[in-house]
Amino acid sequence: MSSRKRKPNWTDQECLLLAQLLQERKEIIRGKCGIGVSIQEKRQAWEEVAQSINNVFPQIHRTVYDCNKKWENLQAKSKVEIKRQKRQAGTGLSVDQLTTVTQVVISVMDISEMLQNNREDSSSSGWLETLKNSSGEDRKD
């Protein structure tokens, strides 16, 4: 057996803080490398996010890797929640029906306006395609 001890699960408050911190730095973290944003700036932004989370929740030390991995998981969970809500709602989806964390995640992913506009437009293929492509496009560092 491995001697590595598992960290506690992320709380809703930690997830919300992570999403809010990424919202503040989304131009750097989601920006393409080379177009005004360097890999070093991205790493620095992620380090600041991890440090901020550790300052607010000092009982658990979260690394940059932990934060990045949780962000990927939050994006995936948000996509699932949006699809589930879309199926349940039928033609329209209100962002207000989504959890607070999911609302912040989709604002960082820049798809909240598309979801709002989708209420009038019954064609969901455009925002679903954006949803599929929005999470992993910048993973080069």
Residue, then its C-alpha position, 0 to 999 in steps of 0.5 A: m500500500s502507498s504511504r501517501k496520505r490523501k488530502p481532504n475533499w475541497t469544500d464548496q467554499e474552497c471551490l467558490l473561492l477558486a472560481q472567484l480567484l480565476q475570474e479575477r485572473k481569467e485574462i492571464i490564465r485563459g489567455k493564449c501563450g504568446i499573445g500578450v501572456s507568457i507561460q511565466e505569467k500564467r504560472q505566477a497567476w496560478e501560484e497566486v491563486a494557490q497562495s490565496i486559497n492557502n491564506v484563507f484556508p490554512q488548515i489544508h495546503r493546496t498546491v498549484y497542481d491541486c488548484n489546476k486539477k480542481w479547476e479542470n474538475l469544476q469545468a467538467k462538473s459545470k458542463v454536466e450540470i448545464k447539460r442536465q439542466k438543459r434537458q430538464a428545462g426543455t427549451g430554455l435554461s436559466v443561469d439562475q437554476l445553476t449552482t453558485v460555483t457553476q455560475v462563476v465557472i461559466s463566467v470564467m469560461d465566457i459562456s454565460e451570455m451564450l446560455q442567456n441568449n440560448r433561451e430565445d434560440s432553440s438551437s443548442s449546437g453552438w453553445l454545446e460546441t463552445l462548451k466542449n472546446s472551452s476547457g482544454e484549449d490552453r493546456k500547454d504549460 
